[in-house]
Amino acid sequence: MNTFKLNGNNLGYYRAVEIVRNGIPVTVSSESMWKVRKSRELVEKWIKKGEIVYGINTGFGEFKDVVISQNQTKELQRNLIVSHSAGVGSIIHDDIVRLMILFRINSLIKGYSGVRPELIDFLVKFFNKKLIPQIPEQGSVGCSGDLAPLAHLAGTFIGEGNIKFGGKIMKSRDALKRAGLKPFVLSSKEGLALINGTQMMSAYLCMAVYDSVKLLKASDIGSAITVEATKSTDRAYEDKIQKIRPHKGQSDTAYNLRKLLSGSEIMKSHETCSKVQDAYSIRCIPQVHGAVKDTLNYCINVLNTEINSVTDNPLIFADEGEHREGGNFHGEPLALAADFLKIALSELGNISERRTARLVDGSLSGLPRFLTKNGGLNSGFMIAQYTAASLVSENKALAHPASVDSIPTSANQEDHNSMGSIAARMCYEIVKNVKNIVAIEILSGCQALDFLKPLKPGRGVQKAHEIIRKNVKFVPADTNMSVLIDKVKESVFGTDFVSRVEKVTGKLKH
């Protein structure tokens, strides 16, 4: 298996998720390791001289002014890890935990954290052996980094807590032993370097961003299905309209719709109908989906910058022989980006649910009521739309910006906190909800298309319909809708659905 060589600057969100999901091993460039050694040599020099440096020979937070003797350094680092391991709640998903480790390595190897090369070697082996710490998801206020979650992560490096290894959860010391590793003994600055950073919120946002790229393309496909099924016009997607309001996302979405609808017999069949224009949820797909695309691309830029940054404190500038106490651990850039993406994705769900509502409303769509042949005896797709509406409403609560809140901590030493971890976790939940909302629209749209046979939709829509129908057949009578929704969601987001549609349409834009 090929390895990926980290250098502190070359890790993007897409590559990071591919590394984690495909089990790709990592190595570290020799230049990066040289920077790590140089940084550590300076720390060792300060320790030998007895120079007082925050986090190296002092307490932490409110205890910043308490000087710690050299013979208590190892105890200080261990105490930091175990005392900060105060998280609660559900255990973080395996892929997100592995992203946390990957991002931590990538930050430390930039050479501004003062850790030993031995720690980097340990972390790389730990990651490559696929050891997965069991970390509670709640407890971070997103400032001074994700302290509690990262402390639980670091705890497993020193033999505390639990690790999943080979699919089984066991004591960390046992898992390390089975993997051929020993608990790592932390030295000066290393405990603080491991827990002072934004790696948890970065990992959650990274996974949300990665999944959102496919989600947006799937949403364009789902909306195109609805356009066909409701016999709506494609004139609103003409390039001339987009050019005089040239937002990139809007233009890209209209482009996608034109590709998906190309060659449609259904579209031709109603060219001379009396309808003047379509409802907003149909006509304004480029404007709404496009704004979400623009938001996503903004978040990608923020995220890619963050995962190639140094986010701990104090910072060691080896070339200048200096240390600086700063605030790179503050999660505000990620908090704002995650909140922005939360709002945008909620809107994607909102407009998708409105299209589903039109599909099941016979008075609006001209289709059988609730997309069933024998209404009354059968309820058809009635409650599927309820479920979409429920998820949309839940997203409204989740989309409330976490970053507008701040609770002071550490006796007001840390008096403004970003809540970035909360924003990122909620963003991840909204992505999951919108996947279901879009799956319901696609399920409903495919049912509706079958009522329009023998007319064929556009080539892209037809391909999407064919893929769905291999797993979910036309629904002639009432059945368990939950099973069908899950099957469509898996067909769309768990397979190569989008890329198979793109073989017909060409690459869709995001």
Summary of the structure (lengths in Angstrom):
residues: 510
radius of gyration: 26.2
end to end distance: 30.0
largest distance: 87.1
contacts: 1859
relative contact order: 0.12
helix: 60%
strand: 7%
